[in-house]
Amino acid sequence: MRDAGRSIFPIEKEKPPERERDSPGELKARALRHLARREHSRDELRRKLSPYAESPEVLEGTLDWLVSTNRLTNQRFAEARAHWMARKYGAARIRHDLKSKGIDDELVARVSTDGELERARAILKRKYRDHGMTREERARRARFLQSRGFSYDTIYQAVRIEDDE
């Protein structure tokens, strides 16, 4: 039961307790634990480690050490991320995601559109098992592929090929 004088919507949020800052060695260990789980971009890892760093200089030193020992590379992250996202998304969506993660335009431009038509057809086949291809159904499938970041040409071909089957 609720207290009579207490609101369920607190006026002030309670502040989380202040964290102890990690020493440089602990910060390196924390960074390596993050990298052991999956690849990270430099910006992403900086964002995750900044609450724990004693100072921005210690954080940058740790990130520089990770880059110099080849444990942190944006290229490897971009390749892994693009490969993982290619199962569900088109090239435009993958490029947008990589840019949002702080990847250079040079690496983003390397995302290939090879096999995009086959990926779009496979996604449609998984999502829509029936072949009811009315005009409204084709439009629905085209909107679905568009939301996944596929190009207009790819969408047109994928929906047309599926319509022919």
N, CA and C of each residue as an Amber inpcrd file, in Angstrom:
protein
   495
   0.8480000  -1.1750000   0.0000000   0.0000000   0.0000000   0.0000000
   0.8940000   1.2380000   0.0000000   0.4310000   2.2660000  -0.6380000
   1.1990000   3.4920000  -0.8050000   1.0740000   4.3660000   0.4270000
   2.1590000   5.0960000   0.7200000   2.0900000   6.0780000   1.7990000
   1.1650000   7.2060000   1.3740000   0.4010000   7.7420000   2.3100000
  -0.6160000   8.7360000   1.9860000   0.0000000  10.0220000   1.4480000
   1.1000000  10.4650000   1.9910000   1.6580000  11.7530000   1.5940000
   2.6980000  11.6650000   0.4950000   3.0080000  10.4850000   0.0200000
   4.0770000  10.3100000  -0.9620000   3.5280000  10.1470000  -2.3630000
   4.0650000  10.8620000  -3.2770000   3.6330000  10.7680000  -4.6610000
   4.3440000   9.6030000  -5.3390000   3.6860000   9.0190000  -6.3120000
   4.3430000   7.9550000  -7.0560000   5.3120000   8.5320000  -8.0830000
   5.2220000   9.8360000  -8.3280000   6.1290000  10.5220000  -9.2420000
   7.0550000  11.4140000  -8.4250000   8.2480000  10.9490000  -8.1520000
   9.1410000  11.7720000  -7.3260000   9.5200000  13.0530000  -8.0640000
   9.6020000  14.1390000  -7.3110000   9.9290000  15.4290000  -7.8950000
  11.3950000  15.4660000  -8.3030000  12.2520000  15.0070000  -7.4500000
  13.6800000  14.9660000  -7.7590000  14.1240000  13.5220000  -7.8630000
  14.8600000  13.2520000  -8.9090000  15.4080000  11.9090000  -9.0370000
  16.5890000  11.7780000  -8.0890000  16.6940000  10.6110000  -7.5200000
  17.8570000  10.3610000  -6.6800000  19.0700000  10.2050000  -7.5660000
  20.1420000  10.8510000  -7.1780000  21.3590000  10.7720000  -7.9700000
  22.0650000   9.4600000  -7.6570000  22.5850000   8.8260000  -8.6960000
  23.3310000   7.5990000  -8.4190000  24.5940000   7.9310000  -7.6370000
  25.0770000   6.9900000  -6.8490000  26.2770000   7.2690000  -6.0640000
  27.4760000   7.5120000  -6.9790000  28.3520000   8.3930000  -6.5290000
  29.5620000   8.6910000  -7.2990000  30.4320000   7.4380000  -7.3940000
  30.9120000   7.1800000  -8.6050000  31.7650000   6.0150000  -8.8150000
  33.1960000   6.3790000  -8.4680000  33.8790000   5.3740000  -7.9960000
  35.3120000   5.5510000  -7.8320000  35.9460000   5.4710000  -9.1980000
  36.8970000   6.3060000  -9.4510000  37.5650000   6.3140000 -10.7390000
  38.5810000   5.1830000 -10.7840000  38.6880000   4.5720000 -11.9520000
  39.6300000   3.4700000 -12.1330000  41.0410000   3.9970000 -12.3310000
  42.0110000   3.2550000 -11.8390000  43.4040000   3.5730000 -12.1130000
  43.6790000   3.2240000 -13.5790000  44.7840000   3.6650000 -14.1490000
  45.0720000   3.3200000 -15.5480000  45.0870000   1.8090000 -15.8110000
  45.6150000   1.0340000 -14.8850000  45.6220000  -0.4140000 -15.0540000
  44.2220000  -1.0030000 -15.0410000  43.3900000  -0.5230000 -14.1220000
  42.0050000  -1.0010000 -14.0620000  41.2180000  -0.5720000 -15.3000000
  41.5200000   0.6260000 -15.8140000  40.8510000   1.1080000 -17.0160000
  41.2220000   0.2450000 -18.2240000  42.4900000  -0.1570000 -18.3040000
  42.9130000  -1.0550000 -19.3880000  42.1960000  -2.3930000 -19.2790000
  42.0840000  -2.9070000 -18.0660000  41.4030000  -4.1880000 -17.8600000
  39.9290000  -4.0800000 -18.2400000  39.2980000  -2.9660000 -17.8800000
  37.8860000  -2.7540000 -18.2380000  37.7330000  -2.6840000 -19.7550000
  38.6500000  -1.9860000 -20.4230000  38.6090000  -1.8740000 -21.8870000
  38.7810000  -3.2420000 -22.5340000  39.6920000  -4.0340000 -22.0240000
  39.9160000  -5.3620000 -22.5910000  38.7070000  -6.2730000 -22.3840000
  38.0130000  -6.1120000 -21.2590000  36.7860000  -6.8920000 -21.0410000
  35.7190000  -6.5150000 -22.0700000  35.5960000  -5.2090000 -22.3560000
  34.6480000  -4.7810000 -23.3910000  35.0220000  -5.3680000 -24.7440000
  36.3060000  -5.3230000 -25.0700000  36.7580000  -5.8150000 -26.3750000
  36.6960000  -7.3360000 -26.4720000  36.7350000  -8.0230000 -25.3530000
  36.6320000  -9.4850000 -25.3800000  35.2230000  -9.9200000 -25.7720000
  34.2340000  -9.1000000 -25.4490000  32.8520000  -9.4430000 -25.7760000
  32.5670000  -9.2560000 -27.2620000  33.0160000  -8.1070000 -27.8160000
  32.8050000  -7.8100000 -29.2340000  33.7160000  -6.6520000 -29.6190000
  33.8280000  -6.4150000 -30.9320000  34.6160000  -5.2910000 -31.4220000
  33.9000000  -3.9860000 -31.0980000  34.6690000  -2.9400000 -30.8300000
  34.1330000  -1.6120000 -30.5730000  34.8860000  -0.6090000 -31.4310000
  34.2210000   0.4960000 -31.7740000  34.9290000   1.5920000 -32.4210000
  35.6060000   2.4060000 -31.3210000  36.5360000   3.2460000 -31.7180000
  37.2520000   4.0580000 -30.7380000  36.2840000   4.9890000 -30.0120000
  35.3810000   5.6220000 -30.7510000  34.4150000   6.5330000 -30.1280000
  33.4880000   5.8050000 -29.1700000  33.0540000   4.6230000 -29.5540000
  32.1560000   3.8310000 -28.7180000  32.8460000   3.4290000 -27.4090000
  34.0870000   2.9900000 -27.5150000  34.8220000   2.5880000 -26.3140000
  35.1340000   3.8010000 -25.4370000  35.4210000   4.9420000 -26.0510000
  35.6590000   6.1710000 -25.2860000  34.4110000   6.5260000 -24.4790000
  33.2490000   6.4260000 -25.1020000  32.0000000   6.7450000 -24.4170000
  31.7490000   5.7960000 -23.2430000  32.0590000   4.5180000 -23.4340000
  31.8120000   3.5420000 -22.3730000  32.7930000   3.6730000 -21.2130000
  34.0250000   4.0770000 -21.5100000  35.0490000   4.1440000 -20.4630000
  35.1240000   5.4940000 -19.7670000  34.5960000   6.5470000 -20.3750000
  34.7690000   7.8870000 -19.8150000  34.2330000   8.0510000 -18.3840000
  33.1340000   7.4010000 -17.9820000  32.7030000   7.5590000 -16.5930000
  33.6870000   6.9700000 -15.5720000  34.5630000   6.0930000 -16.0170000
  35.4660000   5.4050000 -15.1020000  36.8870000   5.9720000 -15.1180000
  37.1960000   6.8310000 -16.0760000  38.5610000   7.3280000 -16.2300000
  38.8470000   8.4410000 -15.2230000  40.0980000   8.4700000 -14.7220000
  40.5050000   9.5240000 -13.7960000  40.5220000  10.8750000 -14.4950000
  40.9620000  10.8880000 -15.7400000  41.0390000  12.1300000 -16.5030000
  40.9450000  11.7930000 -17.9960000  40.6450000  12.7950000 -18.8140000
  40.6030000  12.5450000 -20.2630000  41.9640000  12.1120000 -20.8170000
  43.0480000  12.5750000 -20.2060000  44.3780000  12.1860000 -20.6770000
  44.6340000  10.7010000 -20.4450000  44.2100000  10.1850000 -19.2950000
  44.3750000   8.7600000 -19.0010000  43.5380000   7.9340000 -19.9800000
  42.3270000   8.4000000 -20.2580000  41.4600000   7.7000000 -21.1920000
  42.0760000   7.6610000 -22.5890000  42.5510000   8.7930000 -23.0730000
  43.1780000   8.8370000 -24.3990000  44.4430000   7.9870000 -24.4430000
  45.2070000   7.9820000 -23.3500000  46.3980000   7.1340000 -23.2820000
  46.0460000   5.6620000 -23.3760000  44.9900000   5.2740000 -22.6930000
  44.5370000   3.8830000 -22.7500000  44.0790000   3.5210000 -24.1630000
  43.3110000   4.4060000 -24.7840000  42.8400000   4.1350000 -26.1470000
  44.0080000   4.0840000 -27.1290000  44.9840000   4.9710000 -26.9600000
  46.1720000   4.9490000 -27.8230000  46.9510000   3.6500000 -27.6480000
  47.0410000   3.1730000 -26.4130000  47.7360000   1.9080000 -26.1540000
  47.0130000   0.7490000 -26.8400000  45.6810000   0.7490000 -26.7610000
  44.9090000  -0.3070000 -27.4110000  45.0960000  -0.2830000 -28.9270000
  45.1510000   0.9070000 -29.5160000  45.3590000   1.0240000 -30.9600000
  46.7720000   0.5720000 -31.3220000  47.7630000   0.9740000 -30.5270000
  49.1530000   0.6290000 -30.8470000  49.4180000  -0.8760000 -30.7150000
  48.6880000  -1.5420000 -29.8550000  48.8510000  -2.9910000 -29.7090000
  47.8850000  -3.7580000 -30.6110000  47.1770000  -3.0300000 -31.4860000
  46.2620000  -3.6050000 -32.4790000  45.0900000  -4.3550000 -31.8340000
  44.7170000  -3.9400000 -30.6640000  43.5560000  -4.5380000 -30.0090000
  42.2760000  -3.7810000 -30.3350000  42.4340000  -2.5580000 -30.8080000
  41.2940000  -1.7060000 -31.1420000  41.5470000  -1.0910000 -32.5100000
  40.7370000  -1.4890000 -33.4940000  40.8390000  -0.8860000 -34.8230000
  39.4340000  -0.6160000 -35.3480000  39.2680000   0.5740000 -35.9080000
  37.9750000   0.9220000 -36.4880000  37.6830000   0.0800000 -37.7220000
  38.7170000  -0.3200000 -38.4580000  38.5060000  -1.1170000 -39.6620000
  37.9280000  -2.4820000 -39.3060000  38.5070000  -3.1310000 -38.3110000
  38.0070000  -4.4490000 -37.9000000  36.5750000  -4.3380000 -37.3630000
  36.3240000  -3.2530000 -36.6000000  34.9680000  -3.0330000 -36.0970000
  33.9830000  -2.8510000 -37.2510000  34.3540000  -2.0380000 -38.2430000
  33.4580000  -1.7690000 -39.3710000  33.1630000  -3.0450000 -40.1490000
  34.1740000  -3.8600000 -40.3680000  33.9630000  -5.1170000 -41.0900000
  33.0420000  -6.0560000 -40.3180000  33.2830000  -6.1960000 -39.0180000
  32.4630000  -7.0930000 -38.2020000  31.0240000  -6.5870000 -38.1120000
  30.8780000  -5.2920000 -37.9150000  29.5360000  -4.7030000 -37.7930000
  28.7570000  -4.8310000 -39.1100000  29.4320000  -4.5500000 -40.2200000
  28.7720000  -4.6550000 -41.5250000  28.3680000  -6.0990000 -41.8110000
  29.2320000  -7.0450000 -41.4740000  28.9120000  -8.4560000 -41.6930000
  27.7130000  -8.8800000 -40.8430000  27.6960000  -8.4410000 -39.6020000
  26.6050000  -8.8010000 -38.6970000  25.2850000  -8.1860000 -39.1700000
  25.3170000  -6.9170000 -39.5860000  24.0910000  -6.2350000 -39.9920000
  23.5950000  -6.6830000 -41.3620000  24.4660000  -7.2420000 -42.1900000
  24.0880000  -7.6340000 -43.5490000  23.0180000  -8.7210000 -43.5520000
  22.8740000  -9.4430000 -42.4720000  21.8260000 -10.4690000 -42.4030000
  20.4390000  -9.8670000 -42.5240000  20.2570000  -8.6510000 -41.9880000
  18.9250000  -8.0760000 -41.8980000  18.7530000  -6.7550000 -42.6370000
  19.8460000  -6.0700000 -42.9680000  19.7230000  -4.7100000 -43.4640000
  20.4460000  -4.5080000 -44.7850000  20.0530000  -3.4420000 -45.4730000
  20.6750000  -3.0750000 -46.7250000  21.8770000  -2.1790000 -46.5080000
  22.5630000  -1.8650000 -47.6180000  23.8040000  -1.1090000 -47.5440000
  23.6030000   0.2970000 -46.9710000  22.5020000   0.9480000 -47.3060000
  22.2720000   2.3090000 -46.8120000  22.1350000   2.3270000 -45.2950000
  21.4210000   1.3720000 -44.7600000  21.2310000   1.3030000 -43.3040000
  22.5470000   0.9730000 -42.6010000  23.3370000   0.1090000 -43.1970000
  24.6290000  -0.2550000 -42.6080000  25.5560000   0.9570000 -42.6080000
  25.5880000   1.6940000 -43.7190000  26.4350000   2.8950000 -43.7800000
  26.0240000   3.9080000 -42.7220000  24.7300000   4.1060000 -42.5720000
  24.2360000   5.0610000 -41.5690000  24.6430000   4.6290000 -40.1560000
  24.5320000   3.3560000 -39.8760000  24.8990000   2.8490000 -38.5610000
  26.3900000   3.0470000 -38.2910000  27.2200000   2.7580000 -39.2780000
  28.6620000   2.9210000 -39.0950000  29.0220000   4.3820000 -38.8690000
  28.3780000   5.2890000 -39.5870000  28.6410000   6.7200000 -39.3830000
  28.2500000   7.1420000 -37.9720000  27.1310000   6.6050000 -37.4880000
  26.6850000   6.9650000 -36.1410000  27.6190000   6.4220000 -35.0600000
  28.3900000   5.4000000 -35.3930000  29.3440000   4.8310000 -34.4370000
  30.6990000   5.5190000 -34.5130000  30.8370000   6.5430000 -35.3700000
  32.0650000   7.3110000 -35.4340000  33.1170000   6.7530000 -36.3770000
  32.7020000   5.9920000 -37.3770000  33.6350000   5.4150000 -38.3410000
  33.8870000   6.4350000 -39.4550000  35.1390000   6.5150000 -39.9220000
  35.5160000   7.4480000 -40.9800000  34.7370000   7.1570000 -42.2570000
  34.5380000   8.2190000 -43.0450000  33.8050000   8.0730000 -44.3090000
  34.5080000   7.1220000 -45.2660000  35.8210000   7.0750000 -45.2130000
  36.5840000   6.1720000 -46.0870000  36.2210000   4.7140000 -45.8300000
  36.1210000   4.3470000 -44.5490000  35.7440000   2.9680000 -44.2070000
  34.2710000   2.7040000 -44.4910000  33.4350000   3.7130000 -44.2850000
  32.0030000   3.5510000 -44.5440000  31.7610000   3.3270000 -46.0290000
  32.5250000   3.9960000 -46.8690000  32.3560000   3.8720000 -48.3210000
  32.6990000   2.4730000 -48.8220000  33.4510000   1.7100000 -48.0600000
  33.8310000   0.3600000 -48.4700000  32.6990000  -0.6570000 -48.3400000
  31.6160000  -0.2730000 -47.6750000  30.4920000  -1.2010000 -47.5230000
  29.9680000  -1.5170000 -48.9120000  29.9630000  -2.7660000 -49.2310000
  29.6410000  -3.2150000 -50.5790000  28.1480000  -3.4730000 -50.7390000
  27.6780000  -3.2580000 -51.9600000  26.2840000  -3.5960000 -52.2670000
  26.2040000  -4.9370000 -52.9810000  27.3120000  -5.6670000 -53.0480000
  27.3150000  -6.9830000 -53.6840000  26.3940000  -7.9230000 -52.9220000
  25.5750000  -8.6360000 -53.6510000  24.6870000  -9.6150000 -53.0300000
  23.4830000  -9.0090000 -52.3550000  23.2490000  -7.7120000 -52.5660000
  22.1330000  -7.0650000 -51.8860000  20.7830000  -7.6010000 -52.3600000
  20.6640000  -7.9110000 -53.6380000  19.4090000  -8.4490000 -54.1670000
  19.1110000  -9.8140000 -53.5400000  20.1280000 -10.6530000 -53.4200000
  19.9210000 -11.9720000 -52.8100000  19.5360000 -11.8350000 -51.3350000
  20.1730000 -10.8970000 -50.6450000  19.8250000 -10.6760000 -49.2340000
  18.3870000 -10.1860000 -49.0990000  17.9790000  -9.2660000 -49.9810000
  16.6100000  -8.7440000 -49.9260000  15.5980000  -9.8560000 -50.1880000
  15.8850000 -10.7050000 -51.1660000  14.9750000 -11.8170000 -51.4600000
  14.8960000 -12.7860000 -50.2840000  16.0360000 -13.0730000 -49.6550000
  16.0400000 -13.9850000 -48.5070000  15.2540000 -13.3930000 -47.3370000
  15.3900000 -12.0970000 -47.1150000  14.6530000 -11.4440000 -46.0310000
  13.1560000 -11.4910000 -46.3130000  12.7770000 -11.2200000 -47.5570000
  11.3560000 -11.2980000 -47.9080000  10.8230000 -12.7110000 -47.7250000
  11.6170000 -13.6920000 -48.0980000  11.1850000 -15.0870000 -47.9860000
  10.9800000 -15.4790000 -46.5180000  11.8730000 -14.9880000 -45.6340000
  11.7210000 -15.2830000 -44.2010000  10.5030000 -14.5720000 -43.6150000
  10.2890000 -13.3410000 -44.0280000   9.2140000 -12.5370000 -43.4420000
   7.8440000 -12.9150000 -43.9930000   7.7590000 -13.0870000 -45.3100000
   6.4770000 -13.3580000 -45.9550000   6.5420000 -14.7140000 -46.6270000
   5.8530000 -15.6720000 -46.0790000   5.9160000 -17.0320000 -46.6170000
   4.9020000 -17.2500000 -47.7380000   3.8190000 -16.4900000 -47.7460000
   2.8070000 -16.6900000 -48.7790000   3.1380000 -15.8560000 -50.0190000
   2.4790000 -16.1650000 -51.1230000   2.7330000 -15.4810000 -52.3840000
   1.5490000 -14.6180000 -52.8050000   0.7670000 -14.1360000 -51.8620000
  -0.3490000 -13.2650000 -52.1990000   0.1740000 -11.9190000 -52.6560000
   0.2590000 -11.7090000 -53.9570000   0.9010000 -10.5070000 -54.4630000
  -0.0990000  -9.5420000 -55.0800000  -0.9470000  -8.9790000 -54.2740000
  -1.7920000  -7.8970000 -54.7470000  -0.9490000  -6.6310000 -54.7820000
  -1.5070000  -5.5810000 -55.3360000  -0.7710000  -4.3250000 -55.3950000
  -0.4390000  -3.8180000 -53.9840000  -1.3730000  -3.9670000 -53.0640000
  -1.1580000  -3.5310000 -51.6870000  -0.0610000  -4.3640000 -51.0060000
  -0.0480000  -5.6500000 -51.3030000   0.9650000  -6.5350000 -50.7110000
   2.3590000  -6.1900000 -51.2380000   2.4670000  -5.8970000 -52.5330000
   3.7670000  -5.4830000 -53.0860000   4.2320000  -4.1870000 -52.4400000
   3.3080000  -3.2630000 -52.2340000   3.6580000  -1.9880000 -51.5960000
   4.1130000  -2.2200000 -50.1550000   3.4370000  -3.1270000 -49.4560000
   3.8150000  -3.4360000 -48.0720000   5.2270000  -4.0150000 -48.0180000
   5.5280000  -4.9220000 -48.9310000   6.8550000  -5.5380000 -48.9650000
   7.9250000  -4.5210000 -49.3570000   7.5860000  -3.6280000 -50.2660000
   8.5400000  -2.5840000 -50.6620000   8.8210000  -1.6490000 -49.4930000
   7.8020000  -1.2660000 -48.7450000   8.0180000  -0.4020000 -47.5700000
   8.8660000  -1.1070000 -46.5240000   8.6300000  -2.3970000 -46.3490000
   9.4280000  -3.1710000 -45.4000000  10.9050000  -3.1540000 -45.7860000
  11.1950000  -3.4270000 -47.0620000  12.5950000  -3.4170000 -47.5040000
  13.1890000  -2.0220000 -47.4390000  12.3870000  -1.0120000 -47.7210000
  12.8840000   0.3580000 -47.6390000  13.2570000   0.7090000 -46.2020000
  12.4750000   0.2460000 -45.2440000  12.7980000   0.5200000 -43.8390000
  14.0670000  -0.1980000 -43.4050000  14.4350000  -1.2450000 -44.1300000
  15.6510000  -1.9830000 -43.8280000  16.8790000  -1.4180000 -44.5340000
  16.7190000  -0.3630000 -45.3290000  17.8580000   0.3070000 -45.9250000
  18.2810000  -0.2040000 -47.2840000  17.3800000  -0.8250000 -48.0170000
  17.7110000  -1.3000000 -49.3550000  17.4220000  -0.1950000 -50.3630000
  18.1500000  -0.1970000 -51.4700000  17.9740000   0.8190000 -52.5030000
  16.6990000   0.5530000 -53.2900000  16.2320000   1.5850000 -53.9830000
  14.9920000   1.4530000 -54.7630000  15.1380000   0.3840000 -55.8370000
  16.2650000   0.3700000 -56.5290000  16.4720000  -0.6250000 -57.5860000
  16.4090000  -2.0460000 -57.0420000  17.0380000  -2.2520000 -55.9070000
  17.0330000  -3.5750000 -55.2900000  15.6180000  -3.9660000 -54.8720000
  14.8930000  -3.0220000 -54.2880000  13.5230000  -3.2980000 -53.8510000
  12.6570000  -3.6560000 -55.0490000  12.7620000  -2.8750000 -56.1060000
  11.9620000  -3.1180000 -57.3040000  12.2360000  -4.5090000 -57.8650000
  13.5060000  -4.8630000 -57.9580000  13.8590000  -6.1760000 -58.5070000
  13.4110000  -7.3060000 -57.5900000  13.5990000  -7.1390000 -56.2780000
  13.2350000  -8.2050000 -55.3370000  11.7360000  -8.4520000 -55.3430000
  10.9500000  -7.3990000 -55.3460000   9.5010000  -7.5600000 -55.3330000
   9.0230000  -8.0960000 -56.6750000   9.6200000  -7.6380000 -57.7730000
   9.2310000  -8.1120000 -59.1060000   9.5730000  -9.5810000 -59.2820000
  10.7720000  -9.9900000 -58.8620000  11.1790000 -11.3880000 -58.9880000
  10.2760000 -12.2840000 -58.1510000   9.9550000 -11.8280000 -56.9440000
   9.0780000 -12.6250000 -56.0940000   7.6830000 -12.7200000 -56.7100000
   7.2540000 -11.6650000 -57.3750000   5.9500000 -11.6550000 -58.0270000
   5.9170000 -12.6570000 -59.1920000   7.0330000 -12.8210000 -59.8690000
   7.1070000 -13.7420000 -61.0070000   7.0820000 -15.2060000 -60.5850000
   7.5090000 -15.4860000 -59.3530000   7.5990000 -16.8860000 -58.8790000
   6.2850000 -17.4780000 -58.5770000
